[in-house]
Amino acid sequence: MNRDIWVFAENFGGRPAPVYGELVRKANEMREKMQEARVCGVVLGKDVDGLAAAASVQGVDTVYVMDHPKLDTLDACVLKEAFAALIRAYNPEVVLVGATALGAELAPGIAGKLKTGLAAHCVDIEVTEKRINCMVPAFGGRVISEIYVPATRPVMASVRPGIFDAPEPAGAGAPVTAGNPSTQVVRADSSFLDSVTSPVEMIAFEQDAPSADLRLEDADIVVCAGRGVSTQEDFENVKALAGKLNAAFGCTRSFVDLGFVPDESRMIGTSGKSVKPQLFLGFGISGAAHHTCGMNKSKLVITVNRDEKARMFANSDYGVVGDAGKVVSALLKQL
Ligand SMILES: Cc1cc2nc3c(=O)[nH]c(=O)nc-3n(C[C@H](O)[C@H](O)[C@H](O)COP(=O)(O)OP(=O)(O)OC[C@H]3O[C@@H](n4cnc5c(N)ncnc54)[C@H](O)[C@@H]3O)c2cc1C
């Protein structure tokens, strides 16, 4: 085994998914504490020379590529065979995967196949003299647990997009597709995939129609509802407030669980979106780490909670102790 740190470059229309840059940056921080470690990208797909070049960014020593017609898929059953074969061939110490829809399915599949450990939905990774600790919120987000993999390798970790900082932007006008000439590209044998079959048949790929709603990730203002917004009327008022402020509406997991919002696309936190607005307005949120790690890079945070001891106040610049519904109504009247 070597000390390499691998980062999966998921194919987003011919370019690595944005989380790749975030993980490469983190991997470079980690390597400073891991003697002789290299940072490597992993590219899987069909005709992926362009993707391999785009993954050859600064800070990446080697890009491992497996190119095969069967890898032109979102089928994690096939992709995990390719990824696991690469790991067996080159023995990295750490594998980082973005917890995107595909990555969140792929990472446990690879870990299971290799019988190694995976820390899912990490909010940080720390290298100490003795081990690699992956921080994962536990017990409803009340504690951050340190998860480490004692004996087996590689250590695998998945991380939501937006949890780690993005790389510094390249200088104005710098080429983004040219690749880094000092990065070595290694093409691995993929012929074994000819005989790999999957229980999944991909029938069609349909992309969601772009939503007219402001994307949480892009918004300058986010208005977020927590369980303390307990009535349908208050909930609608929080959404109306978001509309008035030209803000994106977000929520905690409570609303997804209650069925107030149909899916996780508006949820903020480890298993939802990460936001970094100029202003975050939160109503009736307790402050569980699963939620706060998705909003704690917001510039100014103002929250309302009727419990003056709510943990959310520790993550806020200004706090209002009071009833969320009443504060929202009062704000709406003012606007
Ligand atoms: C693996 C895993 C992943 C998770 N991922 C996420 C995630 O991505 N995002 C996420 O949000 N959660 C996530 N969770 C759940 C998370 O741990 C918390 O349970 C959740 O964030 C709590 O939501 P909440 O603050 O809305 O509700 P609660 O914790 O129930 O808090 C409600 C708050 O409202 C206050 N309140 C009550 N009534 C009023 C009122 N009238 N006016 C003002 N304040 C009031 C209360 O004092 C309390 O502080 C995850 C959990 C697990 C186990």
The ligand as an SDF file (V2000), in Angstrom:
LIG
                    3D

 53 58  0  0  0  0  0  0  0  0999 V2000
  -27.8340   10.8340    9.1490 C   0  0  0  0  0  0  0  0  0  0  0  0
  -28.6420   12.0830    9.4230 C   0  0  0  0  0  0  0  0  0  0  0  0
  -28.5880   13.1220    8.4970 C   0  0  0  0  0  0  0  0  0  0  0  0
  -29.3270   14.2740    8.7300 C   0  0  0  0  0  0  0  0  0  0  0  0
  -29.2500   15.2700    7.8090 N   0  0  0  0  0  0  0  0  0  0  0  0
  -29.9210   16.4160    8.0450 C   0  0  0  0  0  0  0  0  0  0  0  0
  -29.8340   17.5110    7.1160 C   0  0  0  0  0  0  0  0  0  0  0  0
  -29.1950   17.4450    6.0680 O   0  0  0  0  0  0  0  0  0  0  0  0
  -30.5230   18.6470    7.4200 N   0  0  0  0  0  0  0  0  0  0  0  0
  -31.2600   18.7900    8.5830 C   0  0  0  0  0  0  0  0  0  0  0  0
  -31.8450   19.8540    8.7790 O   0  0  0  0  0  0  0  0  0  0  0  0
  -31.3580   17.7690    9.4380 N   0  0  0  0  0  0  0  0  0  0  0  0
  -30.7120   16.6110    9.2150 C   0  0  0  0  0  0  0  0  0  0  0  0
  -30.8270   15.5840   10.1010 N   0  0  0  0  0  0  0  0  0  0  0  0
  -31.7280   15.7790   11.2740 C   0  0  0  0  0  0  0  0  0  0  0  0
  -31.0680   16.6460   12.3480 C   0  0  0  0  0  0  0  0  0  0  0  0
  -30.2380   15.8340   13.1530 O   0  0  0  0  0  0  0  0  0  0  0  0
  -32.1270   17.3270   13.2390 C   0  0  0  0  0  0  0  0  0  0  0  0
  -32.9980   16.3580   13.7440 O   0  0  0  0  0  0  0  0  0  0  0  0
  -32.9420   18.3900   12.4800 C   0  0  0  0  0  0  0  0  0  0  0  0
  -32.0730   19.3010   11.8370 O   0  0  0  0  0  0  0  0  0  0  0  0
  -33.8040   19.1440   13.4840 C   0  0  0  0  0  0  0  0  0  0  0  0
  -34.6330   20.0270   12.7900 O   0  0  0  0  0  0  0  0  0  0  0  0
  -35.2860   21.2890   13.5160 P   0  0  0  0  0  0  0  0  0  0  0  0
  -34.2520   22.1660   14.0850 O   0  0  0  0  0  0  0  0  0  0  0  0
  -36.2480   21.8510   12.5250 O   0  0  0  0  0  0  0  0  0  0  0  0
  -36.2080   20.6050   14.6440 O   0  0  0  0  0  0  0  0  0  0  0  0
  -36.0220   20.4350   16.2000 P   0  0  0  0  0  0  0  0  0  0  0  0
  -34.7030   19.8830   16.5400 O   0  0  0  0  0  0  0  0  0  0  0  0
  -37.2380   19.7250   16.6720 O   0  0  0  0  0  0  0  0  0  0  0  0
  -36.0540   21.9360   16.7690 O   0  0  0  0  0  0  0  0  0  0  0  0
  -37.1440   22.7840   16.7260 C   0  0  0  0  0  0  0  0  0  0  0  0
  -36.7390   24.1010   17.4040 C   0  0  0  0  0  0  0  0  0  0  0  0
  -37.8080   25.0140   17.2880 O   0  0  0  0  0  0  0  0  0  0  0  0
  -37.9480   25.7290   18.5090 C   0  0  0  0  0  0  0  0  0  0  0  0
  -39.3430   26.1520   18.5890 N   0  0  0  0  0  0  0  0  0  0  0  0
  -40.4490   25.3870   18.8730 C   0  0  0  0  0  0  0  0  0  0  0  0
  -41.5600   26.1180   18.7640 N   0  0  0  0  0  0  0  0  0  0  0  0
  -41.1720   27.3720   18.4180 C   0  0  0  0  0  0  0  0  0  0  0  0
  -41.8590   28.5740   18.1320 C   0  0  0  0  0  0  0  0  0  0  0  0
  -43.2080   28.6490   18.1950 N   0  0  0  0  0  0  0  0  0  0  0  0
  -41.1530   29.6760   17.7920 N   0  0  0  0  0  0  0  0  0  0  0  0
  -39.7900   29.6320   17.7270 C   0  0  0  0  0  0  0  0  0  0  0  0
  -39.0820   28.5100   17.9800 N   0  0  0  0  0  0  0  0  0  0  0  0
  -39.7720   27.3940   18.3060 C   0  0  0  0  0  0  0  0  0  0  0  0
  -37.5410   24.7570   19.5840 C   0  0  0  0  0  0  0  0  0  0  0  0
  -37.0990   25.4630   20.7350 O   0  0  0  0  0  0  0  0  0  0  0  0
  -36.4260   23.9850   18.8940 C   0  0  0  0  0  0  0  0  0  0  0  0
  -35.1650   24.5820   19.1620 O   0  0  0  0  0  0  0  0  0  0  0  0
  -30.1220   14.4090    9.9060 C   0  0  0  0  0  0  0  0  0  0  0  0
  -30.1520   13.3690   10.8350 C   0  0  0  0  0  0  0  0  0  0  0  0
  -29.4330   12.2200   10.5920 C   0  0  0  0  0  0  0  0  0  0  0  0
  -29.4970   11.1280   11.6170 C   0  0  0  0  0  0  0  0  0  0  0  0
  1  2  1  0
  2  3  1  0
  2 52  2  0
  3  4  2  0
  4  5  1  0
  4 50  1  0
  5  6  2  0
  6  7  1  0
  6 13  1  0
  7  8  2  0
  7  9  1  0
  9 10  1  0
 10 11  2  0
 10 12  1  0
 12 13  2  0
 13 14  1  0
 14 15  1  0
 14 50  1  0
 15 16  1  0
 16 17  1  0
 16 18  1  0
 18 19  1  0
 18 20  1  0
 20 21  1  0
 20 22  1  0
 22 23  1  0
 23 24  1  0
 24 25  2  0
 24 26  1  0
 24 27  1  0
 27 28  1  0
 28 29  2  0
 28 30  1  0
 28 31  1  0
 31 32  1  0
 32 33  1  0
 33 34  1  0
 33 48  1  0
 34 35  1  0
 35 36  1  0
 35 46  1  0
 36 37  1  0
 36 45  1  0
 37 38  2  0
 38 39  1  0
 39 40  1  0
 39 45  2  0
 40 41  1  0
 40 42  2  0
 42 43  1  0
 43 44  2  0
 44 45  1  0
 46 47  1  0
 46 48  1  0
 48 49  1  0
 50 51  2  0
 51 52  1  0
 52 53  1  0
M  END
$$$$
